[in-house]
Each structure stands twice: as structure tokens, then as C-alpha cells.
Amino acid sequence: MDTLFIAALSPLIWLIIALSVLKLPAYQACSVALVISFMIASSTFDMTYEDTFTAALEGTALACWPIIWVIISAIFTYNLSVFTKGIDTIKEMLNSVSTDERVIVLLIAWGFGGFLECMSGFGTAVAIGASMLASIGINPISAIAVCLLANSIPTAYGSIGLPLTTLAGLTGFDASQIATFATVQLSAIMIIVPFLMIITFGQSLKALNGMVGLCLVAGLGFFIPALGAGYFMGSGLAGVAGSIFSMGLIVVYVKMFPIKNPDYEVQSIEDQTEVTFERGIKAWLPFILIFVFLMVTSKLVPPVNDLLSQVKTSVAIYTGEGAGLYTFTWIVTPGTLIMLAAIISGFVQGASVGDMMSVLGRTIKTLVPTFITMITIIGTARIMGYSGMITTLATTTVAATGMMYPFISPLIGSVGSFITGSATTSCVLFGKLQADSALAIGASEVGQAWIAAANAAGACVGKIMSPQSIAIGVAAVGIHGVESQLMKFAVKVYLPFIIMMGCIIYFGQALVESL
């Protein structure tokens, strides 16, 4: 078993060494990881070449649709907003809230970014958030770093609560219970992250001067509404409620208690004019439409969702044991809805078809390294999943930890999101295993739900250092070769967070079982 464990761990060890020590670009490191996983699956885990190849092929399908499609749509939306000058109007409106860069970091990365992640997921928040911050003069690496931090919490609530809903479906627990437990488990980090974002942005504790109250409002403003919405309405609106309330409270707080520090004064926009209501609506139209389209087509509106969800194609890709049909959902997928919102907004903002095709072409060209990264890392994940490599990693960990398993449960969830960049995929890979392991150590039904929810909470922490998230941020701001620098930063945050999360899950289990 030790040999199998080491073999299964090899692709992950390679990724850590390649990105942190060798400083290889993500697309190169992930390509080699795919080869390693292919070789180990076929030689050590007795997977046929055909099954291994088709597992990677299914991963490629998942990478292309919906993940790469979402990335293209999200970054195209932003680039088109740049082309039509809509982003300049948004920046002017943000300047009217505050001219302090620290406030804008919270407003864009934490509030607006959280909203985007909870609505669409798949890296949208990192892509658009980092781009917007870099465009107002914030250091590109700092812009990516704060967005990686901000994107951690909303990951569990992405795509209208898809990870939590998926986890509930796989484990048989109530979605509201899972959402409530995950929110409670993430509460400490929710409050800490806004503070850490400002420290990271300012590269010093001094950056918190005058910001403590706002950071606290931002964190609690997400936690309390998310907890209430999750408990009373389920997983779908928990994150959306948290991000909207947090964003609104940031604006209200700054209006009541203005924050201004000359050391963090944002660069002014040339020829700034008063933003009229019509101009403001046009600038925000892409994001307004994204919200409307995602809400109307989500499971929150069953008649529309049921109708449009029928527009799909199911194909058999993987040929091994446990194979199922892979379904391409063509309309009710974030990428399609975001792209539709971008096109409609582009016409309203005065862009021609030729203009939009030109912007789309430039967008795709700059994203080629990201495409390679996505395809190879998801292919690696599929091979590891189907071959039994991921199960080997998890079951060995359970056997080694025994009654301490709750402490390690968020670590397992974080491994899933680190590999795949998706909390949903992590929950698919490990959700049932978490519940079964909780049962094996004698946890009550509520304790099992608590430990199952830890998978989603742990996935949030793992998302911080996911190669996919880093690659998305790098692509969005147009810089390359800094992945290793961002990975080192992410690991420094990940380690204390995952230990904190382990303590919360371990000691919290006894508490929830006693209630």
C-alpha cells in the first residue's frame, strides 16, 4: 500500500516541485503531470492504455466545456468592456466610492469578485477581478494574489451553490444543512481574508491603518447573510447573498466613514466626467445581464431551467469500469450565458460584429497557455480518479489517522481542488468518501454531514494554490513566468489555513453532535 500511495502521490509531488522549485510555467508542469499520471495508471494501477487515454479524453472534454468556455467568455467580457470604454466608467464609479486603492481592492476582489464566483464560478472572479485591479495601476502580481485570496471563500458557493448541491446529492444530506455547516466552518477564514488581502496588497501590516473596521464589516457582511440564506433558502443563494451584502456594506461604510490615505491614492482617470445613470447602466450592463441570465436559468426558476437543460448532448467517452455518459449542456452553462450577455452588451455599447470578433480573436490568442494548462490538469485528474489513484491517497490517509480523521478531512478536500481547480470536482471525487469515513469512525448522522461539508470548506483553501486559478490570473493580466512566485505565496497562506480548518472540523464535530 505504501508503494501504491507513493505512486499515486507522484503527479502531485511533481506539480509542487515543478511550480515551486523548478519554476516551470504551469502549462509545461501540468503537461508533464499528465504524462506521469498516464504512466503510473497503466503500469502500477493496471489501467489499460485505452481506458487511460479515454479518461484523459474525458478530462479534455470537461476542460473545454464548460471550463475553458467560461474562461474565454469571462475574459472576452472584460476585454470588450475595455474596448467600449465601459470599464473606464466602472472605474470612475468606483472612484466615486473611494480613491483609496485598499478600499477598491476589497470592493472589486472581495465584493464584486465574490459575486462573480457565486454566480458563474470556474475562475471568472479571478480573471475579471485581477484584470480590473491591474487596469487601475495596481501591481499585476499583487492583483492576482489578492484575487486568489478573495476567491477562496466563494469557491464553495460557485455557480449558484453547485459544489454544495453536488455534495448534498452524493451524500444524501440536506443541501441547507451542508450549506450551513460549510459556512460555519469557513467563518473564521471569512473574517480573516479581507485583513490578509489588505496586508498582501500593501506588503505590510501598516496597510491596515484605517482599514480594520472596513475589513471586519466586509468579512461579517459576507458571513452573516450567507449563513442565514444557507439555513433558510439552501445552498443556491448563500454565497450570492453574502457577496451582495458585503459589497453593499463596503460602499455604505466608506460613505459614512471616508477612508483616504495619500500613500494609497488611486491613479486618477484622465478627462473624468460625471457618470450619468444611462452611462452607468451601459457600463455595468454585461454584469447585470450575467446576473439576470444566471438567475433566470438556474434551478431557482425550475420551468426555465428544466426547459433549457434539455438542450444537451450526451456521449460515451471513457471506456473503463464505472463509465458513464459525458453530457455537454449547451445553454444552461455559465460560459454560454456570459458570452450572450457580453454580445448583447457589446451592441448596446456601440461595438460592431467586426469589433467583437477582433476582441474575441485577441482574447483566444492570449489564452493558449491557459488552455494547455486546463486540458492537461483536468486530464490528469480524470486519470487519477478512474485509476484509483485518488482513492488510494484518501483511504491511506484515513487508515493512518483513525479517530483524528476529522482533522484531516479538509486536507483531502483541498487536494481535490488543488488538482482540478474546482470545488465541485473535489466534492465529486471525495464527498462520498468523506461521509463513509465519518461513519466508519462512529460519527452520528449530523457528525457525518459536518465532516462531509468539510470537503467543500477544505476545497476553498486548496483553491488558493490551484495551478488553474494561478494560470487564470496570469492570463487575465497578460503576464507569464510568475506562476512559481504566486505558488510560493499561496503555499504560505494555505498551510496555516488548512491547519486552522482541521482544528475547526475536529473540535466542531463534538459540538454539533451535542446540539
KOLZAPA-914584 format. One record per residue (C-alpha): residue number from 1; residue in three letters; x, y, z. Coordinates in Angstrom, 3 decimals. Layout:
N
     n   res          x          y          z
   NUM   ala          X          Y          Z
...
END
This chain:
515
     n   res          x          y          z
     1   met      0.000      0.000      0.000
     2   asp      2.887      2.329      0.749
     3   thr      4.202      1.774     -2.767
     4   leu      0.796      2.485     -4.256
     5   phe      0.427      5.584     -2.091
     6   ile      3.774      6.983     -3.241
     7   ala      2.963      6.160     -6.850
     8   ala     -0.436      7.859     -6.593
     9   leu      1.188     10.879     -4.982
    10   ser      3.795     11.260     -7.730
    11   pro      1.852     13.623    -10.054
    12   leu      1.151     15.950     -7.116
    13   ile      4.754     15.876     -5.931
    14   trp      5.857     16.702     -9.470
    15   leu      3.484     19.670     -9.686
    16   ile      4.727     21.111     -6.406
    17   ile      8.388     20.706     -7.386
    18   ala      7.862     21.934    -10.940
    19   leu      5.947     25.061     -9.942
    20   ser      7.740     25.947     -6.711
    21   val     11.320     24.755     -7.239
    22   leu     11.928     24.422    -10.966
    23   lys      9.700     27.456    -11.649
    24   leu      8.274     25.958    -14.826
    25   pro      5.270     27.636    -16.478
    26   ala      2.026     25.990    -15.440
    27   tyr      1.261     24.621    -18.905
    28   gln      4.604     22.800    -19.019
    29   ala      4.383     21.446    -15.478
    30   cys      0.825     20.192    -15.961
    31   ser      1.681     18.589    -19.305
    32   val      4.393     16.519    -17.639
    33   ala      1.992     15.654    -14.792
    34   leu     -0.404     14.226    -17.380
    35   val      2.351     12.001    -18.768
    36   ile      3.343     10.854    -15.272
    37   ser     -0.246     10.019    -14.330
    38   phe     -0.685      8.129    -17.626
    39   met      2.409      6.024    -16.999
    40   ile      1.564      5.269    -13.360
    41   ala     -2.080      4.435    -14.092
    42   ser     -1.161      1.956    -16.817
    43   ser      1.855      0.389    -15.088
    44   thr      1.042      0.434    -11.358
    45   phe     -2.752      0.590    -11.234
    46   asp     -3.364     -1.904    -14.080
    47   met     -5.348      0.506    -16.224
    48   thr     -5.408     -0.381    -19.935
    49   tyr     -3.944      2.085    -22.397
    50   glu     -7.367      2.542    -23.956
    51   asp     -9.006      3.306    -20.616
    52   thr     -6.198      5.673    -19.637
    53   phe     -6.405      7.501    -22.929
    54   thr    -10.183      7.834    -22.841
    55   ala    -10.017      9.012    -19.197
    56   ala     -7.702     11.809    -20.320
    57   leu    -10.013     12.446    -23.273
    58   glu    -12.987     12.845    -20.939
    59   gly    -10.873     15.267    -18.918
    60   thr    -10.200     17.193    -22.098
    61   ala    -13.918     17.405    -22.770
    62   leu    -14.556     18.727    -19.260
    63   ala    -11.707     21.212    -19.612
    64   cys    -13.070     22.523    -22.896
    65   trp    -16.707     22.535    -21.859
    66   pro    -17.538     24.207    -19.584
    67   ile    -14.260     25.415    -18.025
    68   ile    -12.315     26.871    -20.977
    69   trp    -15.568     28.148    -22.455
    70   val    -16.244     30.050    -19.231
    71   ile    -12.730     31.477    -19.192
    72   ile    -12.991     32.655    -22.797
    73   ser    -16.396     34.208    -22.155
    74   ala    -15.356     35.898    -18.910
    75   ile    -12.150     37.420    -20.245
    76   phe    -13.833     38.354    -23.521
    77   thr    -16.483     40.179    -21.476
    78   tyr    -13.812     42.144    -19.700
    79   asn    -11.759     42.827    -22.849
    80   leu    -14.870     44.009    -24.677
    81   ser    -15.652     46.313    -21.770
    82   val    -12.144     47.719    -22.131
    83   phe    -12.680     48.209    -25.862
    84   thr    -16.010     50.005    -25.404
    85   lys    -14.589     52.084    -22.513
    86   gly    -17.250     50.640    -20.229
    87   ile    -14.539     49.594    -17.781
    88   asp    -13.373     53.214    -17.543
    89   thr    -16.877     54.206    -16.495
    90   ile    -16.904     51.455    -13.858
    91   lys    -13.564     52.682    -12.555
    92   glu    -14.930     56.218    -12.373
    93   met    -17.905     54.933    -10.384
    94   leu    -15.601     53.046     -8.049
    95   asn    -13.555     56.207     -7.625
    96   ser    -16.741     57.920     -6.509
    97   val    -16.918     55.376     -3.674
    98   ser    -13.318     55.891     -2.651
    99   thr     -9.994     56.917     -4.142
   100   asp     -8.148     54.638     -1.727
   101   glu     -6.718     51.608     -3.520
   102   arg     -7.260     49.420     -0.458
   103   val    -10.985     50.107     -0.493
   104   ile    -11.150     49.357     -4.203
   105   val     -9.262     46.079     -3.642
   106   leu    -11.964     44.967     -1.203
   107   leu    -14.782     46.262     -3.367
   108   ile    -13.597     44.569     -6.573
   109   ala    -11.779     41.418     -5.419
   110   trp    -13.844     40.568     -2.326
   111   gly    -17.299     42.012     -3.035
   112   phe    -17.661     42.056     -6.828
   113   gly    -15.326     39.068     -7.282
   114   gly    -17.282     37.055     -4.736
   115   phe    -20.476     37.859     -6.595
   116   leu    -18.993     36.704     -9.913
   117   glu    -17.712     33.458     -8.389
   118   cys    -21.029     32.695     -6.728
   119   met    -22.912     33.388     -9.948
   120   ser    -20.705     31.659    -12.509
   121   gly    -17.660     30.067    -10.896
   122   phe    -14.859     28.420    -12.920
   123   gly    -12.331     31.226    -12.307
   124   thr    -14.473     34.095    -13.560
   125   ala    -13.792     36.142    -10.439
   126   val    -10.015     35.777    -10.643
   127   ala     -9.979     36.620    -14.347
   128   ile    -12.157     39.727    -14.202
   129   gly    -11.089     40.877    -10.740
   130   ala     -7.357     40.722    -11.428
   131   ser     -7.835     42.433    -14.784
   132   met     -9.807     45.296    -13.254
   133   leu     -7.311     45.824    -10.439
   134   ala     -4.328     45.748    -12.782
   135   ser     -6.039     48.242    -15.086
   136   ile     -6.205     50.900    -12.346
   137   gly     -2.471     50.687    -11.773
   138   ile     -2.208     48.012     -9.087
   139   asn      0.845     45.760     -9.420
   140   pro     -0.258     42.774    -11.555
   141   ile      1.219     40.175     -9.197
   142   ser     -0.447     41.831     -6.197
   143   ala     -3.704     41.978     -8.150
   144   ile     -3.594     38.227     -8.780
   145   ala     -2.564     37.452     -5.201
   146   val     -5.449     39.356     -3.584
   147   cys     -7.906     37.807     -6.031
   148   leu     -6.624     34.307     -5.206
   149   leu     -7.268     35.083     -1.547
   150   ala    -10.677     36.608     -2.196
   151   asn    -11.689     33.729     -4.447
   152   ser    -11.089     31.138     -1.738
   153   ile    -14.296     31.615      0.255
   154   pro    -16.846     31.925     -2.598
   155   thr    -15.500     28.743     -4.227
   156   ala    -17.848     26.575     -2.152
   157   tyr    -20.814     28.630     -3.378
   158   gly    -19.800     28.835     -7.037
   159   ser    -22.313     28.582     -9.858
   160   ile    -25.334     29.117     -7.594
   161   gly    -24.077     26.710     -4.931
   162   leu    -23.190     23.876     -7.315
   163   pro    -20.413     22.348     -5.131
   164   leu    -22.669     22.248     -2.062
   165   thr    -25.663     20.968     -4.007
   166   thr    -23.492     18.283     -5.609
   167   leu    -22.071     17.275     -2.240
   168   ala    -25.546     17.028     -0.737
   169   gly    -26.759     14.907     -3.633
   170   leu    -23.829     12.496     -3.428
   171   thr    -24.012     12.047      0.336
   172   gly    -27.777     12.153      0.808
   173   phe    -27.694     15.015      3.289
   174   asp    -29.924     18.082      3.139
   175   ala    -28.470     20.883      0.999
   176   ser    -29.388     23.533      3.580
   177   gln    -27.595     21.580      6.292
   178   ile    -24.488     21.183      4.152
   179   ala    -24.527     24.899      3.237
   180   thr    -24.972     25.937      6.870
   181   phe    -22.174     23.681      8.117
   182   ala    -19.773     24.775      5.368
   183   thr    -20.462     28.436      6.134
   184   val    -19.838     27.924      9.854
   185   gln    -16.615     26.041      9.091
   186   leu    -15.418     28.872      6.850
   187   ser    -16.465     31.657      9.250
   188   ala    -13.022     32.314     10.757
   189   ile    -11.350     32.461      7.366
   190   met    -14.157     34.655      6.008
   191   ile    -13.295     37.258      8.629
   192   ile     -9.519     36.886      8.266
   193   val     -9.270     37.031      4.456
   194   pro    -10.204     40.739      3.994
   195   phe     -7.487     41.675      6.507
   196   leu     -4.978     39.393      4.774
   197   met     -5.881     40.857      1.383
   198   ile     -5.004     44.377      2.555
   199   ile     -1.764     43.199      4.162
   200   thr     -0.842     41.360      0.952
   201   phe     -1.690     44.356     -1.199
   202   gly      0.266     46.792      0.971
   203   gln      3.016     44.253      1.770
   204   ser      2.891     45.407      5.382
   205   leu      0.717     45.451      8.479
   206   lys      0.796     49.235      8.175
   207   ala     -1.608     48.906      5.244
   208   leu     -4.328     48.122      7.797
   209   asn     -4.174     51.650      9.208
   210   gly     -7.713     52.999      8.968
   211   met     -8.962     49.750      7.411
   212   val     -9.672     47.490     10.403
   213   gly    -13.338     48.458     10.669
   214   leu    -13.959     48.085      6.938
   215   cys    -12.240     44.687      6.803
   216   leu    -14.366     43.482      9.685
   217   val    -17.527     44.760      8.007
   218   ala    -16.525     43.074      4.739
   219   gly    -15.958     39.712      6.450
   220   leu    -19.003     39.721      8.698
   221   gly    -21.049     41.211      5.870
   222   phe    -20.401     38.047      3.883
   223   phe    -20.677     35.529      6.724
   224   ile    -23.969     36.540      8.362
   225   pro    -26.104     36.801      5.159
   226   ala    -24.513     33.620      3.762
   227   leu    -25.310     31.765      6.963
   228   gly    -28.911     32.988      7.008
   229   ala    -29.531     32.337      3.306
   230   gly    -27.930     28.892      3.514
   231   tyr    -30.024     27.889      6.516
   232   phe    -33.369     29.226      5.293
   233   met    -33.043     29.002      1.490
   234   gly    -30.413     26.338      0.815
   235   ser    -27.082     26.424     -0.955
   236   gly    -28.164     28.276     -4.094
   237   leu    -28.284     31.818     -2.750
   238   ala    -25.939     31.576      0.257
   239   gly    -22.857     32.939     -1.474
   240   val    -24.781     35.358     -3.678
   241   ala    -26.410     36.889     -0.599
   242   gly    -23.067     37.108      1.182
   243   ser    -21.257     38.827     -1.687
   244   ile    -24.043     41.310     -2.469
   245   phe    -24.475     42.315      1.183
   246   ser    -20.731     42.572      1.688
   247   met    -20.303     44.746     -1.403
   248   gly    -23.182     46.987     -0.343
   249   leu    -21.897     47.320      3.214
   250   ile    -18.436     48.282      1.950
   251   val    -19.992     51.158     -0.005
   252   val    -22.178     52.254      2.921
   253   tyr    -19.285     52.092      5.409
   254   val    -16.976     54.145      3.216
   255   lys    -19.676     56.770      2.648
   256   met    -20.252     57.027      6.399
   257   phe    -16.594     56.812      7.405
   258   pro    -14.454     58.034      4.462
   259   ile    -11.055     56.369      4.130
   260   lys     -8.302     58.320      2.465
   261   asn     -4.555     57.811      2.667
   262   pro     -2.194     59.585      0.223
   263   asp      0.072     56.521      0.206
   264   tyr     -2.719     54.503     -1.417
   265   glu     -4.310     57.092     -3.663
   266   val     -5.612     55.516     -6.859
   267   gln     -4.411     56.889    -10.173
   268   ser     -6.985     59.334    -11.491
   269   ile     -8.665     58.734    -14.827
   270   glu     -7.950     61.359    -17.415
   271   asp    -10.837     63.515    -18.611
   272   gln    -13.118     62.111    -15.926
   273   thr    -16.674     63.348    -16.313
   274   glu    -19.789     62.882    -14.258
   275   val    -21.259     59.422    -14.725
   276   thr    -24.893     59.694    -15.742
   277   phe    -27.415     56.993    -14.900
   278   glu    -27.613     55.880    -18.541
   279   arg    -23.855     55.714    -18.908
   280   gly    -23.524     53.774    -15.665
   281   ile    -26.161     51.234    -16.691
   282   lys    -24.445     50.701    -20.046
   283   ala    -21.091     50.135    -18.348
   284   trp    -22.476     47.640    -15.845
   285   leu    -24.819     46.019    -18.378
   286   pro    -22.619     42.939    -19.039
   287   phe    -22.563     42.086    -15.356
   288   ile    -26.209     42.927    -14.816
   289   leu    -27.151     40.623    -17.679
   290   ile    -24.856     37.880    -16.355
   291   phe    -26.700     38.076    -13.034
   292   val    -30.136     38.072    -14.685
   293   phe    -29.349     35.247    -17.131
   294   leu    -27.770     33.025    -14.485
   295   met    -30.609     33.620    -12.037
   296   val    -33.406     33.085    -14.558
   297   thr    -31.870     29.904    -15.997
   298   ser    -30.776     28.451    -12.658
   299   lys    -32.633     25.844    -10.620
   300   leu    -34.125     28.742     -8.688
   301   val    -36.506     29.097    -11.666
   302   pro    -37.369     25.431    -12.392
   303   pro    -39.576     25.909    -15.509
   304   val    -36.854     27.788    -17.412
   305   asn    -34.061     25.594    -16.121
   306   asp    -35.923     22.375    -16.955
   307   leu    -36.696     23.569    -20.481
   308   leu    -33.227     24.836    -21.391
   309   ser    -31.437     21.958    -19.674
   310   gln    -32.915     19.660    -22.306
   311   val    -30.628     21.237    -24.888
   312   lys    -27.730     18.875    -24.328
   313   thr    -25.679     16.126    -25.905
   314   ser    -24.545     13.010    -24.048
   315   val    -21.652     10.947    -25.368
   316   ala    -19.673      7.954    -24.145
   317   ile    -16.004      8.862    -23.790
   318   tyr    -14.402      6.811    -21.007
   319   thr    -14.284      3.088    -21.798
   320   gly    -13.356      1.616    -18.417
   321   glu    -15.306      0.320    -15.436
   322   gly    -17.731      2.814    -13.982
   323   ala    -18.015      4.655    -17.272
   324   gly    -20.942      6.931    -17.824
   325   leu    -22.093      9.376    -20.438
   326   tyr    -20.457     12.788    -20.532
   327   thr    -23.070     15.485    -21.079
   328   phe    -22.487     18.763    -22.890
   329   thr    -25.140     21.193    -21.658
   330   trp    -25.179     23.848    -24.352
   331   ile    -27.326     26.681    -22.983
   332   val    -27.594     26.371    -19.197
   333   thr    -23.854     26.679    -18.677
   334   pro    -22.092     29.803    -17.395
   335   gly    -19.905     30.254    -20.475
   336   thr    -22.816     30.456    -22.913
   337   leu    -24.788     32.826    -20.704
   338   ile    -21.781     35.069    -20.067
   339   met    -20.972     35.166    -23.782
   340   leu    -24.587     36.052    -24.621
   341   ala    -24.509     38.837    -22.036
   342   ala    -21.239     40.149    -23.487
   343   ile    -22.535     40.189    -27.071
   344   ile    -25.797     41.945    -26.184
   345   ser    -23.904     44.478    -24.075
   346   gly    -21.358     44.987    -26.840
   347   phe    -24.073     46.021    -29.287
   348   val    -25.657     48.326    -26.694
   349   gln    -22.263     49.893    -26.003
   350   gly    -21.673     50.555    -29.708
   351   ala    -19.379     47.702    -30.771
   352   ser    -19.834     46.176    -34.224
   353   val    -19.682     42.483    -35.102
   354   gly    -16.214     43.055    -36.545
   355   asp    -15.076     44.765    -33.363
   356   met    -16.295     41.893    -31.216
   357   met    -14.718     39.253    -33.473
   358   ser    -11.415     41.121    -33.288
   359   val    -11.560     41.312    -29.494
   360   leu    -12.522     37.630    -29.288
   361   gly     -9.610     36.636    -31.533
   362   arg     -7.102     38.545    -29.415
   363   thr     -8.598     37.041    -26.278
   364   ile     -8.263     33.460    -27.513
   365   lys     -4.709     34.048    -28.733
   366   thr     -3.523     35.208    -25.318
   367   leu     -5.184     32.256    -23.577
   368   val     -3.416     29.406    -25.413
   369   pro     -1.046     28.577    -22.500
   370   thr     -4.061     28.572    -20.183
   371   phe     -5.909     26.160    -22.484
   372   ile     -2.987     23.732    -22.319
   373   thr     -2.886     24.012    -18.539
   374   met     -6.596     23.339    -18.185
   375   ile     -6.665     20.366    -20.552
   376   thr     -3.628     18.652    -19.035
   377   ile     -4.537     19.185    -15.361
   378   ile     -8.139     18.017    -15.805
   379   gly     -6.888     15.074    -17.869
   380   thr     -4.528     14.222    -15.019
   381   ala     -7.398     14.433    -12.535
   382   arg     -9.594     12.116    -14.583
   383   ile     -6.829      9.520    -14.928
   384   met     -6.103      9.701    -11.193
   385   gly     -9.783      9.373    -10.393
   386   tyr    -10.659      6.477    -12.676
   387   ser     -7.469      4.518    -11.991
   388   gly     -7.971      4.565     -8.231
   389   met     -5.005      6.818     -7.508
   390   ile     -7.109      9.441     -5.715
   391   thr     -8.975      6.773     -3.730
   392   thr     -5.626      5.305     -2.704
   393   leu     -4.453      8.688     -1.469
   394   ala     -7.607      9.241      0.553
   395   thr     -8.052      5.744      2.004
   396   thr     -4.415      5.548      3.073
   397   thr     -4.841      8.842      4.863
   398   val     -7.967      7.564      6.646
   399   ala     -6.197      4.389      7.755
   400   ala     -3.294      6.408      9.112
   401   thr     -5.366      8.940     11.035
   402   gly     -8.157      6.879     12.623
   403   met    -10.238      8.969     15.045
   404   met     -8.195     12.014     14.043
   405   tyr     -9.742     11.772     10.589
   406   pro    -11.963     14.869     11.037
   407   phe     -8.785     16.924     11.413
   408   ile     -7.522     15.669      8.070
   409   ser    -10.853     15.783      6.191
   410   pro    -10.498     19.369      4.903
   411   leu     -6.994     18.488      3.697
   412   ile     -8.496     15.818      1.449
   413   gly    -10.993     18.342      0.057
   414   ser     -8.175     20.787     -0.571
   415   val     -6.212     18.175     -2.533
   416   gly     -9.190     17.780     -4.860
   417   ser     -9.485     21.492     -5.612
   418   phe     -5.715     21.863     -5.900
   419   ile     -5.610     19.194     -8.582
   420   thr     -8.726     20.185    -10.512
   421   gly     -9.236     23.850     -9.593
   422   ser    -12.862     23.050     -8.828
   423   ala    -14.699     22.629     -5.529
   424   thr    -17.422     20.793     -7.428
   425   thr    -14.962     18.252     -8.787
   426   ser    -13.387     17.861     -5.365
   427   cys    -16.814     17.099     -3.923
   428   val    -17.464     14.586     -6.698
   429   leu    -14.137     12.868     -6.040
   430   phe    -14.180     12.820     -2.258
   431   gly    -17.682     13.695     -0.986
   432   lys    -18.972     10.140     -0.542
   433   leu    -15.618      9.013      0.821
   434   gln    -15.787     11.728      3.499
   435   ala    -19.262     10.621      4.609
   436   asp    -18.325      6.935      4.605
   437   ser    -15.152      7.647      6.583
   438   ala    -17.152      9.638      9.128
   439   leu    -19.497      6.665      9.510
   440   ala    -16.510      4.327      9.929
   441   ile    -15.197      6.298     12.904
   442   gly    -18.614      6.212     14.571
   443   ala    -19.846      9.732     13.881
   444   ser    -23.580     10.378     14.246
   445   glu    -25.644     11.391     11.233
   446   val    -25.175     15.084     11.974
   447   gly    -21.460     14.444     12.510
   448   gln    -21.280     12.733      9.143
   449   ala    -22.877     15.775      7.496
   450   trp    -20.416     18.015      9.317
   451   ile    -17.422     16.043      8.033
   452   ala    -18.897     15.819      4.536
   453   ala    -19.280     19.614      4.482
   454   ala    -15.599     19.845      5.426
   455   asn    -14.774     18.661      1.917
   456   ala    -16.277     21.822      0.418
   457   ala    -14.686     24.029      3.087
   458   gly    -11.302     22.418      2.523
   459   ala    -11.712     22.845     -1.230
   460   cys    -11.911     26.603     -0.656
   461   val     -8.489     26.563      0.970
   462   gly     -6.987     24.345     -1.730
   463   lys     -8.338     26.654     -4.430
   464   ile     -5.898     29.363     -3.287
   465   met     -2.931     27.469     -4.691
   466   ser     -4.606     25.630     -7.550
   467   pro     -2.452     25.824    -10.712
   468   gln     -5.643     26.534    -12.660
   469   ser     -6.503     29.576    -10.563
   470   ile     -2.967     30.880    -10.838
   471   ala     -2.950     30.303    -14.601
   472   ile     -6.258     32.149    -14.987
   473   gly     -4.947     35.153    -13.063
   474   val     -1.705     35.231    -15.022
   475   ala     -3.572     35.053    -18.324
   476   ala     -6.041     37.736    -17.284
   477   val     -3.396     40.372    -16.562
   478   gly     -1.228     39.356    -19.501
   479   ile      1.951     38.306    -17.691
   480   his      3.718     34.960    -17.749
   481   gly      6.555     33.274    -15.892
   482   val      5.405     34.373    -12.426
   483   glu      3.480     31.214    -11.560
   484   ser      6.191     29.972     -9.190
   485   gln      6.209     33.270     -7.299
   486   leu      2.447     33.112     -6.858
   487   met      2.611     29.449     -5.841
   488   lys      5.095     30.237     -3.060
   489   phe      2.776     32.947     -1.794
   490   ala     -0.231     30.624     -1.971
   491   val      1.522     27.834     -0.048
   492   lys      2.354     30.252      2.795
   493   val     -1.343     31.058      3.114
   494   tyr     -2.546     27.505      2.548
   495   leu     -0.598     25.843      5.357
   496   pro     -1.929     27.884      8.323
   497   phe     -5.414     27.972      6.817
   498   ile     -5.649     24.202      6.374
   499   ile     -4.383     23.631      9.928
   500   met     -6.956     26.113     11.238
   501   met     -9.667     24.397      9.218
   502   gly     -8.633     20.995     10.569
   503   cys     -8.958     22.247     14.151
   504   ile    -12.388     23.724     13.421
   505   ile    -13.646     20.457     11.921
   506   tyr    -12.148     18.258     14.647
   507   phe    -13.389     20.205     17.666
   508   gly    -16.583     21.302     15.921
   509   gln    -17.685     17.697     15.372
   510   ala    -18.208     17.120     19.086
   511   leu    -20.058     20.430     19.369
   512   val    -22.537     19.801     16.548
   513   glu    -23.184     16.258     17.746
   514   ser    -24.039     17.585     21.209
   515   leu    -26.591     20.103     19.936
END
